[in-house]
Amino acid sequence: MELLMEPSRTRGGYEEALMSQVDGDPTSFFQAMSRAQMLQFPHKRCSMVSLDSIRKDPRWRDPNLREVITMLSHPMDPVKSNAAAYLQHLCYENDHMKQDVRQLKGVPVLVGLLDHPKAEVHRKACGALRNISYGKDHHNKVAIKNCDGIPALVRLLRKSSNMEVRELVTGTLWNLSSHEPLKMMIINHGLQTLTDEVIIPHSGWRRDPTEHSRPQETEWTTVFKNTSGCLRNVSSDGAEARQRLRECEGLVDALLHALQSAVAHKETDNKSVENCVCILRNLSYHVHKEVPGAERFQEPVANQVPGLGGNQKKKKEADCFGGKKPKAVCTTGWRNGPSDKKYGTLALPKRTEPMKGLELLYQPEVVRLYLSLLTCSQNHNTLEAAAGALQNLAAGHWAWSSYIRATVRKEKGLPVLVELLRSDGDKVVRAVAIALRNLAIDRRNKDLIGSYAMRDLVSNLPCGQQRPAKNLEGDTVVAILNTIHEIISDSPENARGLIQGHAIQKLVAINKTSQSGRETKAASHVLQTVWAYKDLRNSLYKGGWNKSHFKSTTSGMPKKPKSGKSGYDDITLPLMEKNQGHHETVASSIPERKHFIRAGRPAVGLVERKPPPLDSWV
């Protein structure tokens, strides 16, 4: 995800010089502190040494860090708030200072101030914690957790209506959520509060809309951005985290409403929209296995659903690639009512009551929303997440996946996806390619994708070691190869189209010269499938190809000594990168890429003959 800067060391909106944060010269800080002491205790003015006399003293010095931390426990509230503000200043972009604050036990004192009744105290303490929690050093995050900082932040969010405090609280939680071990703790202590206090009210969705409480427009505030970023991070933690978010009352409904509002008002490129789509994509991962009662919808035969499978075509069915331009459906409402629309000869289940909550994740109507985002948005992360959501929903061998595959075709979504194969975003091309692969399980989709997407898929392939202009990563090349394999399997016509598209030269070059074992193996699967169609061999012979070109190679890597590392060792392919926390930054402003390997995850390039559908997470 895009990484952002820490908050500025100075913030506007404070009326009194007493409450101003230090900007460079600590003298102003202590001048304000001294004035506060004299104002609060006028009877002690005579006994206090004037600041001017101290400044004239050659022994004058800045306070050390230990002294500033001690001031956090001072009986006077203005001293506490100014000390916290000074710590926020000191910790700005200073990892060494953050470490020192932690080692001097400053974090527990700051966390304790979050429950302070005075707004200026808990506001500045939270600002210091936000800066301390920023960065790659997760020890600071753990230190906040160890002194019950997460429950304290959630309590402060519940009790404060001040927008600046809420920005600080949610920003700190976003930072904390970037550390894997803290994600479930944030869910346990803050999920429902974050949903009730921020996501639902700012999304504009209402639990029980009436004439006096109708859905409103989404407020794209910093608080909403911070909170959706935090939930985006925790939603990637695993099956338990996904299920907790799916079952959180109002969360899925509010996120979908926010996206509908974004599409309707053409505000699809902001960070909050990106976060919302990424959350929904994560919650769609393994939905066909993890939602309660999923076994009731499992298909008895993997690739066949009555009316959607087989080689037959419905003669009167309109070609979704022909004639009209693919439409961008910018809906303004969510259809909850009964539906008797039929796709082919398969009717969608009749609804006796409106869908809500996690059921909305896999209803066919959600396809229209994702296609609208794919059409309207220019944000590559949003495009990737929307395509990934369709990829997830089309992955399972259950009835709802079949409905989703058919709905994408009926809503003219295939042309939208094919057009995105021309994107210059590597991750967008990868997500779209795998989505098309899952959609091709539907026979009619396979025929259409084979006819209209093959040229774009082939154009993205390298020619051996020579990469195309877009220079796609190896993971994306493997995804494209596996999509081509799915399209030509059990389809001689699509295989013929592959040959006519001059793909064999590229496939042979990848098979024999690629430096990636995964690319080599995926290209070999495609070549062997093509050669298996005996009716196509004459065309291949005429093109100068023979059986030797279609044999599997042991490895595309140059031969190495026996002690060398095999090219097949790189076997696990993490499709998505993990999210980093809020307010983190890199010098070049390019998101830092970190890949995490999950045990038991199917690898894109290491499947035999018939790759299974793939899910993805963000």
C-alpha positions as CSV (number, residue, x, y, z in Angstrom):
1,M,0.0,0.0,0.0
2,E,1.1,3.6,-0.4
3,L,3.1,4.8,2.5
4,L,2.6,8.2,4.0
5,M,4.7,10.6,6.0
6,E,4.5,11.0,9.7
7,P,2.5,13.9,11.0
8,S,4.1,17.2,10.9
9,R,6.0,18.3,14.0
10,T,3.7,21.3,14.2
11,R,-0.1,21.3,14.1
12,G,-2.4,24.3,13.9
13,G,-5.6,25.1,15.8
14,Y,-4.2,25.6,19.3
15,E,-5.2,29.0,20.7
16,E,-2.8,29.6,23.6
17,A,0.9,30.0,23.3
18,L,0.9,27.7,26.4
19,M,-0.3,24.9,24.3
20,S,1.9,25.4,21.3
21,Q,4.2,22.6,20.3
22,V,7.9,23.1,20.1
23,D,9.4,24.0,16.7
24,G,13.1,23.8,16.9
25,D,14.0,26.0,19.9
26,P,12.9,24.4,23.3
27,T,13.1,27.8,24.9
28,S,9.5,28.6,23.8
29,F,8.4,25.4,25.4
30,F,9.8,26.1,28.8
31,Q,8.7,29.8,28.6
32,A,5.1,28.6,28.1
33,M,5.5,26.0,30.9
34,S,6.9,28.7,33.3
35,R,4.1,31.1,32.5
36,A,1.6,28.3,33.1
37,Q,3.1,27.5,36.5
38,M,2.9,31.2,37.5
39,L,-0.7,31.6,36.3
40,Q,-1.9,28.4,38.0
41,F,0.0,29.1,41.3
42,P,0.3,33.0,41.6
43,H,1.2,32.7,45.3
44,K,4.4,31.0,44.2
45,R,5.6,33.6,41.8
46,C,8.0,35.2,44.3
47,S,9.6,31.9,45.1
48,M,10.2,31.0,41.4
49,V,13.3,31.9,39.6
50,S,12.5,33.9,36.5
51,L,13.1,32.3,33.1
52,D,15.1,35.4,32.0
53,S,17.5,34.9,34.8
54,I,17.9,31.3,33.9
55,R,18.6,32.1,30.3
56,K,21.3,34.6,31.4
57,D,22.9,31.9,33.5
58,P,25.7,30.2,31.5
59,R,24.7,26.9,33.1
60,W,21.4,27.0,31.1
61,R,20.9,23.8,29.1
62,D,18.2,21.9,27.3
63,P,16.4,19.3,29.3
64,N,17.5,15.7,28.7
65,L,15.1,13.1,27.6
66,R,14.8,11.5,31.1
67,E,13.7,14.9,32.5
68,V,11.1,15.4,29.8
69,I,9.7,11.9,30.5
70,T,9.6,12.8,34.2
71,M,7.5,15.9,33.4
72,L,4.8,13.6,32.0
73,S,4.0,12.7,35.6
74,H,4.1,16.3,36.8
75,P,1.0,17.3,39.0
76,M,0.3,20.3,36.7
77,D,-1.7,19.4,33.5
78,P,0.0,22.1,31.3
79,V,3.4,20.6,32.1
80,K,2.2,17.1,31.1
81,S,0.7,18.3,27.8
82,N,3.7,20.3,26.9
83,A,6.1,17.5,27.7
84,A,4.0,15.1,25.6
85,A,4.0,17.6,22.7
86,Y,7.8,18.0,23.1
87,L,8.2,14.2,22.9
88,Q,6.1,14.1,19.7
89,H,8.5,16.7,18.3
90,L,11.6,14.8,19.4
91,C,10.4,11.5,17.9
92,Y,9.5,13.0,14.5
93,E,11.6,11.0,12.0
94,N,14.1,10.0,14.7
95,D,14.2,6.2,15.3
96,H,17.0,6.5,17.8
97,M,14.9,8.9,20.0
98,K,11.9,6.5,19.8
99,Q,14.1,3.7,21.0
100,D,15.4,5.9,23.9
101,V,11.8,6.8,24.9
102,R,10.9,3.2,25.0
103,Q,14.0,2.2,27.1
104,L,13.4,5.0,29.6
105,K,9.8,3.7,30.2
106,G,8.1,6.7,28.6
107,V,5.6,4.6,26.6
108,P,3.6,3.4,29.7
109,V,3.3,6.9,31.0
110,L,2.0,8.2,27.6
111,V,-0.5,5.4,27.4
112,G,-1.7,6.2,30.9
113,L,-2.3,9.8,29.8
114,L,-4.8,8.6,27.1
115,D,-7.4,8.3,29.9
116,H,-6.7,11.8,31.3
117,P,-9.8,13.9,31.5
118,K,-8.2,17.0,30.0
119,A,-8.5,17.1,26.2
120,E,-5.1,18.8,25.7
121,V,-3.3,16.1,27.7
122,H,-4.7,13.0,26.1
123,R,-4.6,14.7,22.7
124,K,-0.9,15.4,22.9
125,A,-0.1,12.0,24.5
126,C,-1.8,10.3,21.6
127,G,0.2,12.5,19.1
128,A,3.4,11.3,20.7
129,L,2.3,7.7,20.5
130,R,1.4,8.1,16.9
131,N,5.0,9.2,16.1
132,I,6.5,6.5,18.3
133,S,4.5,3.8,16.7
134,Y,5.6,4.8,13.2
135,G,8.5,2.9,11.6
136,K,10.0,-0.4,11.0
137,D,11.1,-1.0,14.6
138,H,8.1,-3.1,15.8
139,H,9.5,-3.1,19.4
140,N,7.8,0.3,19.8
141,K,4.5,-1.1,18.7
142,V,4.9,-4.1,21.1
143,A,5.7,-1.7,23.9
144,I,2.4,0.1,23.3
145,K,0.6,-3.2,23.3
146,N,2.3,-4.5,26.5
147,C,1.0,-1.6,28.6
148,D,-2.6,-2.1,27.3
149,G,-2.2,0.7,24.8
150,I,-4.7,-0.8,22.3
151,P,-7.7,-0.9,24.7
152,A,-6.8,2.6,25.9
153,L,-6.8,3.9,22.4
154,V,-10.2,2.3,21.7
155,R,-11.6,3.8,24.9
156,L,-10.4,7.3,23.9
157,L,-12.1,6.8,20.5
158,R,-15.3,6.0,22.2
159,K,-15.3,8.9,24.6
160,S,-13.9,11.7,22.4
161,S,-15.9,13.5,19.7
162,N,-13.0,15.8,18.9
163,M,-12.0,15.2,15.2
164,E,-8.3,15.8,15.8
165,V,-8.2,13.3,18.7
166,R,-10.0,10.7,16.5
167,E,-7.5,11.3,13.7
168,L,-4.6,10.7,16.2
169,V,-6.2,7.5,17.7
170,T,-7.1,5.9,14.3
171,G,-3.7,6.9,12.9
172,T,-1.9,5.2,15.8
173,L,-4.1,2.1,15.4
174,W,-3.3,2.0,11.7
175,N,0.4,2.1,12.6
176,L,0.0,-0.7,15.1
177,S,-2.0,-2.8,12.6
178,S,1.1,-3.2,10.4
179,H,2.7,-5.6,12.9
180,E,1.4,-9.1,12.4
181,P,1.1,-10.2,16.1
182,L,-1.0,-7.2,17.0
183,K,-3.7,-7.7,14.3
184,M,-6.0,-10.0,16.3
185,M,-5.6,-7.9,19.4
186,I,-6.9,-4.9,17.5
187,I,-9.8,-7.0,16.2
188,N,-10.6,-8.3,19.7
189,H,-10.6,-4.9,21.3
190,G,-11.5,-2.5,18.6
191,L,-13.3,-4.0,15.6
192,Q,-16.9,-3.3,16.6
193,T,-15.9,0.2,18.0
194,L,-14.1,1.1,14.8
195,T,-17.1,0.0,12.8
196,D,-19.7,1.7,15.0
197,E,-17.8,4.9,15.7
198,V,-16.2,5.5,12.3
199,I,-17.0,3.2,9.4
200,I,-20.8,3.2,9.6
201,P,-21.4,6.9,10.4
202,H,-18.8,8.2,7.9
203,S,-20.0,5.8,5.1
204,G,-23.5,7.2,5.2
205,W,-25.1,3.8,5.5
206,R,-27.9,3.4,8.1
207,R,-28.8,0.1,9.8
208,D,-32.6,0.8,9.6
209,P,-33.2,3.5,7.0
210,T,-36.5,5.3,7.5
211,E,-38.0,8.4,6.1
212,H,-36.1,10.4,8.7
213,S,-32.9,8.4,8.6
214,R,-32.1,7.8,4.9
215,P,-28.6,6.7,3.7
216,Q,-26.4,9.7,3.2
217,E,-23.3,10.4,1.2
218,T,-20.0,9.1,2.3
219,E,-17.7,11.4,4.2
220,W,-14.1,10.8,2.9
221,T,-12.5,12.1,6.1
222,T,-9.0,11.4,7.5
223,V,-10.6,9.4,10.3
224,F,-12.3,7.2,7.7
225,K,-9.1,6.7,5.8
226,N,-7.2,5.8,8.9
227,T,-9.8,3.4,10.1
228,S,-10.3,1.7,6.7
229,G,-6.5,1.4,6.4
230,C,-6.3,-0.3,9.8
231,L,-9.1,-2.7,8.9
232,R,-7.4,-3.4,5.6
233,N,-4.3,-4.5,7.5
234,V,-6.0,-6.7,10.0
235,S,-8.2,-8.3,7.4
236,S,-5.1,-10.0,5.9
237,D,-4.3,-11.9,9.1
238,G,-5.9,-15.2,8.4
239,A,-9.1,-17.2,8.4
240,E,-10.2,-16.2,11.9
241,A,-9.6,-12.5,11.2
242,R,-11.6,-12.7,8.0
243,Q,-14.5,-14.4,9.7
244,R,-14.6,-11.9,12.5
245,L,-14.7,-9.0,10.0
246,R,-17.4,-10.8,7.9
247,E,-19.6,-11.3,11.0
248,C,-19.1,-7.7,12.4
249,E,-22.5,-6.2,12.2
250,G,-22.8,-3.5,9.6
251,L,-19.2,-3.6,8.4
252,V,-19.8,-5.2,5.0
253,D,-23.0,-3.2,4.4
254,A,-21.2,0.1,5.2
255,L,-18.2,-0.7,3.0
256,L,-20.3,-1.5,0.0
257,H,-22.4,1.6,0.5
258,A,-19.3,3.7,0.6
259,L,-18.1,2.2,-2.7
260,Q,-21.5,2.8,-4.3
261,S,-21.3,6.4,-3.2
262,A,-17.8,6.7,-4.6
263,V,-18.8,5.3,-8.0
264,A,-21.9,7.5,-8.1
265,H,-19.9,10.6,-7.5
266,K,-16.9,9.5,-9.5
267,E,-14.6,9.6,-6.5
268,T,-13.0,6.3,-7.1
269,D,-9.3,7.2,-6.9
270,N,-8.9,8.2,-3.2
271,K,-7.1,6.2,-0.6
272,S,-10.2,5.4,1.4
273,V,-11.8,3.7,-1.7
274,E,-8.7,1.7,-2.2
275,N,-8.8,0.6,1.4
276,C,-12.5,-0.4,1.2
277,V,-12.0,-2.5,-1.9
278,C,-9.0,-4.2,-0.4
279,I,-10.9,-5.1,2.7
280,L,-13.7,-6.6,0.6
281,R,-11.2,-8.5,-1.5
282,N,-9.7,-10.0,1.6
283,L,-13.1,-10.9,3.0
284,S,-13.9,-12.6,-0.4
285,Y,-10.8,-14.8,-0.1
286,H,-11.9,-18.5,0.6
287,V,-15.5,-17.3,1.0
288,H,-16.6,-20.5,-0.7
289,K,-15.0,-22.5,2.2
290,E,-15.3,-20.3,5.2
291,V,-18.8,-18.9,5.3
292,P,-21.3,-20.8,7.5
293,G,-23.3,-23.3,5.5
294,A,-21.0,-23.1,2.4
295,E,-21.2,-26.9,2.1
296,R,-24.9,-26.6,1.0
297,F,-23.8,-24.8,-2.2
298,Q,-20.9,-27.1,-3.2
299,E,-21.2,-28.4,-6.8
300,P,-21.1,-32.2,-7.2
301,V,-19.1,-31.9,-10.4
302,A,-16.1,-29.5,-10.5
303,N,-16.6,-27.7,-13.7
304,Q,-20.3,-28.3,-14.5
305,V,-23.4,-26.5,-13.3
306,P,-26.6,-27.2,-15.2
307,G,-27.0,-24.6,-17.9
308,L,-23.5,-23.1,-17.5
309,G,-21.2,-25.9,-18.5
310,G,-20.8,-28.2,-21.5
311,N,-19.9,-27.4,-25.1
312,Q,-23.3,-26.2,-26.1
313,K,-23.9,-22.5,-26.7
314,K,-27.2,-20.6,-26.4
315,K,-27.8,-19.4,-29.9
316,K,-29.8,-16.3,-28.9
317,E,-27.3,-15.2,-26.2
318,A,-25.7,-11.9,-27.0
319,D,-22.0,-11.8,-27.5
320,C,-20.7,-9.6,-24.7
321,F,-17.8,-8.4,-26.8
322,G,-19.9,-7.4,-29.8
323,G,-21.7,-4.3,-30.8
324,K,-22.0,-1.9,-27.9
325,K,-19.2,-0.5,-25.8
326,P,-18.8,-2.1,-22.4
327,K,-20.9,0.0,-20.0
328,A,-19.7,1.5,-16.8
329,V,-22.6,0.9,-14.4
330,C,-22.5,3.6,-11.7
331,T,-25.3,2.4,-9.5
332,T,-26.6,4.5,-6.6
333,G,-28.5,1.9,-4.7
334,W,-28.0,-1.7,-3.5
335,R,-30.6,-4.1,-4.7
336,N,-31.8,-6.2,-1.8
337,G,-35.1,-7.4,-3.2
338,P,-36.0,-10.8,-4.7
339,S,-34.5,-11.6,-8.0
340,D,-35.7,-14.1,-10.6
341,K,-33.3,-13.1,-13.4
342,K,-32.1,-16.1,-15.2
343,Y,-28.6,-16.6,-16.6
344,G,-28.8,-19.2,-19.4
345,T,-31.0,-22.0,-18.1
346,L,-29.9,-21.4,-14.5
347,A,-32.1,-19.2,-12.3
348,L,-30.6,-17.3,-9.3
349,P,-32.1,-18.4,-5.9
350,K,-35.3,-16.7,-4.9
351,R,-34.8,-14.4,-1.9
352,T,-37.4,-14.4,0.8
353,E,-35.7,-11.5,2.6
354,P,-33.1,-8.8,1.9
355,M,-29.5,-9.8,1.9
356,K,-27.3,-8.3,4.5
357,G,-23.9,-8.7,6.1
358,L,-21.5,-11.3,4.8
359,E,-24.1,-12.6,2.4
360,L,-23.6,-9.4,0.3
361,L,-20.0,-10.4,-0.3
362,Y,-20.9,-13.1,-2.9
363,Q,-24.3,-11.9,-4.2
364,P,-24.2,-11.5,-8.1
365,E,-25.2,-7.8,-7.6
366,V,-21.7,-7.1,-6.2
367,V,-20.3,-7.9,-9.7
368,R,-21.8,-4.6,-11.0
369,L,-20.0,-2.6,-8.3
370,Y,-16.6,-4.1,-9.0
371,L,-17.0,-3.7,-12.8
372,S,-17.9,0.0,-12.2
373,L,-14.7,0.4,-10.2
374,L,-12.7,-1.3,-12.9
375,T,-14.2,1.1,-15.5
376,C,-14.0,4.3,-13.5
377,S,-10.9,4.2,-11.3
378,Q,-7.4,5.2,-12.4
379,N,-5.8,3.9,-9.1
380,H,-3.8,0.8,-9.9
381,N,-4.2,-0.6,-6.3
382,T,-8.0,-0.2,-6.6
383,L,-8.1,-1.8,-10.0
384,E,-6.0,-4.7,-8.7
385,A,-8.2,-5.2,-5.6
386,A,-11.4,-5.1,-7.6
387,A,-10.1,-7.6,-10.1
388,G,-8.8,-9.7,-7.2
389,A,-12.3,-9.6,-5.6
390,L,-13.8,-11.0,-8.8
391,Q,-11.0,-13.6,-9.0
392,N,-11.9,-14.7,-5.4
393,L,-15.6,-14.9,-6.0
394,A,-15.1,-16.9,-9.2
395,A,-12.7,-19.3,-7.6
396,G,-14.8,-21.7,-5.7
397,H,-16.6,-24.9,-6.9
398,W,-19.9,-23.9,-5.4
399,A,-23.1,-22.5,-6.8
400,W,-22.4,-18.9,-6.0
401,S,-19.2,-19.0,-8.0
402,S,-21.1,-20.2,-11.0
403,Y,-23.6,-17.4,-10.6
404,I,-20.7,-14.9,-10.4
405,R,-19.0,-16.2,-13.5
406,A,-22.3,-16.0,-15.5
407,T,-23.1,-12.5,-14.1
408,V,-19.7,-11.1,-15.2
409,R,-20.5,-12.3,-18.7
410,K,-24.1,-11.0,-18.6
411,E,-23.0,-7.6,-17.3
412,K,-20.5,-7.3,-20.1
413,G,-17.6,-7.5,-17.7
414,L,-15.3,-9.6,-19.9
415,P,-14.4,-6.8,-22.2
416,V,-13.7,-4.6,-19.2
417,L,-11.2,-7.1,-17.9
418,V,-9.6,-7.8,-21.3
419,E,-9.0,-4.1,-21.8
420,L,-7.1,-4.0,-18.5
421,L,-4.7,-6.6,-19.8
422,R,-3.2,-3.6,-21.6
423,S,-2.6,-1.7,-18.4
424,D,1.0,-0.7,-17.6
425,G,0.5,-1.8,-14.0
426,D,2.1,-5.2,-13.4
427,K,-0.2,-6.1,-10.4
428,V,-3.3,-5.1,-12.4
429,V,-2.4,-7.3,-15.3
430,R,-1.7,-10.2,-12.9
431,A,-4.9,-9.9,-11.0
432,V,-6.9,-9.6,-14.2
433,A,-5.2,-12.6,-15.8
434,I,-6.0,-14.8,-12.9
435,A,-9.6,-13.5,-12.7
436,L,-10.0,-14.4,-16.4
437,R,-8.6,-17.8,-15.7
438,N,-11.2,-18.5,-12.9
439,L,-14.0,-17.0,-15.1
440,A,-13.0,-19.4,-17.9
441,I,-14.2,-22.3,-15.8
442,D,-17.6,-21.3,-17.3
443,R,-17.7,-22.8,-20.8
444,R,-19.3,-19.8,-22.5
445,N,-16.8,-17.5,-20.8
446,K,-14.0,-19.7,-22.0
447,D,-15.1,-19.5,-25.6
448,L,-15.4,-15.7,-25.4
449,I,-12.1,-15.2,-23.6
450,G,-10.4,-17.5,-26.1
451,S,-11.8,-15.5,-29.0
452,Y,-11.2,-12.0,-27.7
453,A,-8.5,-12.1,-25.0
454,M,-5.9,-14.4,-26.5
455,R,-4.1,-11.7,-28.4
456,D,-3.7,-9.5,-25.4
457,L,-2.6,-12.4,-23.2
458,V,0.1,-13.4,-25.7
459,S,1.3,-9.8,-26.2
460,N,2.2,-9.7,-22.5
461,L,4.5,-12.7,-22.8
462,P,8.3,-12.3,-23.1
463,C,10.2,-13.9,-25.9
464,G,12.6,-16.0,-23.9
465,Q,14.9,-13.7,-22.0
466,Q,13.7,-10.7,-23.9
467,R,10.9,-8.9,-22.0
468,P,8.1,-6.9,-23.6
469,A,8.0,-3.1,-23.2
470,K,6.0,-3.4,-19.9
471,N,8.6,-5.7,-18.4
472,L,6.2,-7.7,-16.3
473,E,7.4,-9.6,-13.3
474,G,7.9,-13.3,-13.4
475,D,4.8,-13.9,-11.2
476,T,2.6,-12.1,-13.7
477,V,4.1,-14.1,-16.7
478,V,3.3,-17.3,-14.9
479,A,-0.2,-16.1,-14.2
480,I,-0.7,-15.3,-17.9
481,L,0.6,-18.7,-18.9
482,N,-1.7,-20.5,-16.6
483,T,-4.7,-18.5,-17.9
484,I,-3.8,-19.5,-21.4
485,H,-3.6,-23.1,-20.3
486,E,-7.0,-22.9,-18.8
487,I,-8.4,-21.3,-22.0
488,I,-7.0,-24.0,-24.3
489,S,-7.8,-27.0,-22.1
490,D,-10.7,-29.0,-23.6
491,S,-11.0,-26.4,-26.4
492,P,-9.3,-27.1,-29.8
493,E,-10.7,-23.9,-31.2
494,N,-8.9,-21.8,-28.6
495,A,-5.7,-23.8,-29.1
496,R,-6.0,-23.1,-32.8
497,G,-6.4,-19.4,-32.0
498,L,-3.3,-19.5,-29.9
499,I,-1.3,-20.9,-32.8
500,Q,-2.7,-18.3,-35.2
501,G,-1.8,-15.6,-32.7
502,H,1.9,-16.5,-33.2
503,A,2.3,-17.6,-29.6
504,I,4.2,-20.8,-30.2
505,Q,7.5,-19.0,-30.9
506,K,7.2,-17.2,-27.5
507,L,6.2,-20.3,-25.7
508,V,9.1,-22.4,-27.1
509,A,11.5,-19.6,-26.2
510,I,10.3,-19.4,-22.6
511,N,10.4,-23.2,-22.4
512,K,14.0,-23.4,-23.5
513,T,15.7,-20.2,-22.4
514,S,13.8,-18.6,-19.5
515,Q,15.7,-18.1,-16.3
516,S,12.7,-18.9,-14.2
517,G,11.8,-22.5,-13.4
518,R,8.2,-21.5,-12.8
519,E,7.9,-19.8,-16.2
520,T,9.5,-22.8,-17.9
521,K,7.1,-25.3,-16.3
522,A,4.0,-23.2,-17.0
523,A,5.0,-22.7,-20.7
524,S,5.7,-26.4,-21.0
525,H,2.2,-27.2,-19.8
526,V,0.7,-25.0,-22.5
527,L,2.9,-26.5,-25.2
528,Q,2.1,-30.1,-24.2
529,T,-1.6,-29.3,-24.2
530,V,-1.4,-27.8,-27.7
531,W,0.6,-30.8,-29.0
532,A,-2.1,-33.2,-27.6
533,Y,-4.6,-31.9,-30.2
534,K,-3.7,-34.2,-33.1
535,D,-5.9,-32.2,-35.5
536,L,-3.7,-29.2,-35.0
537,R,-0.4,-30.9,-35.8
538,N,-0.5,-30.2,-39.5
539,S,-0.7,-26.5,-38.8
540,L,2.2,-26.8,-36.4
541,Y,4.3,-28.7,-39.0
542,K,3.6,-26.1,-41.6
543,G,4.8,-23.5,-39.2
544,G,8.2,-25.3,-38.9
545,W,7.5,-26.9,-35.5
546,N,8.0,-30.5,-34.6
547,K,7.6,-32.7,-31.5
548,S,10.9,-31.7,-30.0
549,H,9.7,-28.1,-29.6
550,F,6.9,-29.3,-27.4
551,K,8.9,-31.5,-25.0
552,S,9.2,-30.4,-21.4
553,T,12.6,-29.2,-20.4
554,T,14.1,-30.1,-17.1
555,S,15.0,-26.5,-16.2
556,G,15.4,-23.2,-17.9
557,M,18.4,-22.4,-15.7
558,P,22.0,-22.8,-16.8
559,K,23.6,-26.0,-15.6
560,K,25.3,-25.6,-12.3
561,P,27.5,-27.8,-10.1
562,K,25.6,-30.4,-8.1
563,S,26.1,-28.3,-5.0
564,G,24.4,-25.3,-6.7
565,K,20.8,-24.3,-6.0
566,S,18.2,-25.8,-8.3
567,G,16.0,-23.6,-10.4
568,Y,13.0,-25.4,-9.0
569,D,13.6,-24.3,-5.4
570,D,11.6,-21.1,-5.9
571,I,8.3,-22.9,-5.6
572,T,6.1,-20.7,-3.4
573,L,4.5,-17.6,-5.1
574,P,2.9,-15.1,-2.8
575,L,0.5,-13.3,-5.1
576,M,0.0,-10.2,-3.0
577,E,2.2,-8.1,-0.8
578,K,1.4,-7.3,2.8
579,N,0.3,-3.9,3.9
580,Q,2.5,-1.6,5.8
581,G,1.3,0.7,8.5
582,H,-0.1,4.2,8.2
583,H,2.3,7.2,8.2
584,E,5.4,5.1,7.1
585,T,7.6,6.5,4.4
586,V,10.5,5.7,2.2
587,A,12.9,8.2,0.7
588,S,11.8,7.6,-2.9
589,S,8.1,7.6,-2.1
590,I,7.8,4.2,-3.6
591,P,6.0,1.6,-1.5
592,E,8.4,-0.8,0.1
593,R,7.7,-4.3,-1.2
594,K,7.7,-7.1,1.3
595,H,6.5,-10.6,0.5
596,F,5.3,-13.1,3.0
597,I,5.0,-16.8,2.3
598,R,2.0,-18.7,3.7
599,A,2.2,-22.4,4.2
600,G,-0.2,-24.5,2.2
601,R,-0.9,-21.7,-0.3
602,P,-1.3,-23.0,-3.9
603,A,1.5,-21.7,-6.1
604,V,0.5,-20.3,-9.5
605,G,3.3,-21.9,-11.5
606,L,3.6,-25.3,-9.8
607,V,0.3,-27.0,-10.7
608,E,0.0,-30.1,-12.8
609,R,-1.9,-30.0,-16.0
610,K,-5.1,-28.5,-14.6
611,P,-4.5,-25.5,-12.3
612,P,-7.2,-25.0,-9.7
613,P,-9.0,-21.7,-9.3
614,L,-7.0,-19.2,-7.3
615,D,-8.1,-16.9,-4.5
616,S,-6.0,-13.9,-3.5
617,W,-5.7,-11.5,-0.6
618,V,-4.2,-8.0,-0.3
